[in-house]
Amino acid sequence: MTCYRITRLKALDSNKVQEIGEGMRDTIKAMGADFIDVAEDNDGNMVVIARYHDESTMEAATATAQGAFGQMITQGAADSSSIDQWSGRVMMSF
C-alpha cells in the first residue's frame, strides 16, 4: 500500500540544503521512492514529501534519509531541533 514520509524542518541555509540534496541525488534516487518533493516557504520552513510504493521500501530508505538530514545538520544548513517526521499509509485518494 502506498505510504508517505513527511519531514518538516527549518532551513538555516536553503542554498546549502539544495546543494546537499543535489550532491546525494543518485543515492536518494536509488532509495526507491516514487517521488520526493521539497517545498519551502518565505521563512525558510521546508517540508520534504516522499512517496513510496509500500512500507518496506520506505523503511529500507530510512538510513539514507537520516544520512541526508544528518549532513544538513552537521553542515549548518538545517536546525536540528526543527526536524519533525511523520509517516502514514494512504487511506483514500481523490
HUZIJO-V736860 format. One record per residue. N is the residue number from 1. RES is the residue in three letters. PSI is psi in degrees with one decimal (* if undefined). BURIAL is 1 if it has 9 or more other C-alpha atoms within 8 Angstrom, else 0. Layout:
# HUZIJO-V736860
N_RES_PSI_BURIAL ; N_RES_PSI_BURIAL
This chain:
# HUZIJO-V736860
1_MET_136.8_0 ; 2_THR_139.0_1 ; 3_CYS_163.7_1 ; 4_TYR_146.9_1 ; 5_ARG_122.6_1 ; 6_ILE_126.4_1 ; 7_THR_128.1_1 ; 8_ARG_144.1_1 ; 9_LEU_162.1_1 ; 10_LYS_118.2_1 ; 11_ALA_130.7_1 ; 12_LEU_-24.8_1 ; 13_ASP_94.4_1 ; 14_SER_-37.5_1 ; 15_ASN_-38.6_0 ; 16_LYS_-39.5_1 ; 17_VAL_-46.3_1 ; 18_GLN_-41.0_0 ; 19_GLU_-43.7_0 ; 20_ILE_-45.6_1 ; 21_GLY_-45.9_1 ; 22_GLU_-36.5_0 ; 23_GLY_-23.1_0 ; 24_MET_11.0_1 ; 25_ARG_-49.0_0 ; 26_ASP_-40.9_0 ; 27_THR_-44.8_0 ; 28_ILE_-40.8_1 ; 29_LYS_-34.1_0 ; 30_ALA_-6.7_0 ; 31_MET_-18.2_1 ; 32_GLY_11.4_1 ; 33_ALA_145.6_1 ; 34_ASP_-41.7_0 ; 35_PHE_158.7_0 ; 36_ILE_119.2_1 ; 37_ASP_143.6_0 ; 38_VAL_123.5_0 ; 39_ALA_148.7_0 ; 40_GLU_141.0_1 ; 41_ASP_-176.8_0 ; 42_ASN_-9.2_0 ; 43_ASP_8.1_0 ; 44_GLY_6.6_1 ; 45_ASN_129.9_1 ; 46_MET_152.8_1 ; 47_VAL_133.2_1 ; 48_VAL_120.0_1 ; 49_ILE_115.6_1 ; 50_ALA_126.2_1 ; 51_ARG_133.2_1 ; 52_TYR_152.2_1 ; 53_HIS_-34.3_1 ; 54_ASP_169.0_1 ; 55_GLU_-35.7_1 ; 56_SER_-36.6_0 ; 57_THR_-41.8_1 ; 58_MET_-45.8_1 ; 59_GLU_-36.4_0 ; 60_ALA_-24.8_0 ; 61_ALA_-6.0_1 ; 62_THR_-47.8_0 ; 63_ALA_-40.2_0 ; 64_THR_-43.9_1 ; 65_ALA_-44.1_1 ; 66_GLN_-37.2_0 ; 67_GLY_-41.3_0 ; 68_ALA_-46.7_1 ; 69_PHE_-35.6_0 ; 70_GLY_-41.6_0 ; 71_GLN_-40.4_1 ; 72_MET_-38.4_1 ; 73_ILE_-51.5_1 ; 74_THR_-26.6_0 ; 75_GLN_8.0_0 ; 76_GLY_20.1_1 ; 77_ALA_-20.6_1 ; 78_ALA_148.0_1 ; 79_ASP_115.5_1 ; 80_SER_-32.0_0 ; 81_SER_-10.5_0 ; 82_SER_-9.7_1 ; 83_ILE_124.7_1 ; 84_ASP_119.6_0 ; 85_GLN_145.2_0 ; 86_TRP_144.4_0 ; 87_SER_151.7_0 ; 88_GLY_166.5_0 ; 89_ARG_150.3_1 ; 90_VAL_128.1_1 ; 91_MET_-22.6_0 ; 92_MET_158.0_0 ; 93_SER_152.2_0 ; 94_PHE_*_0
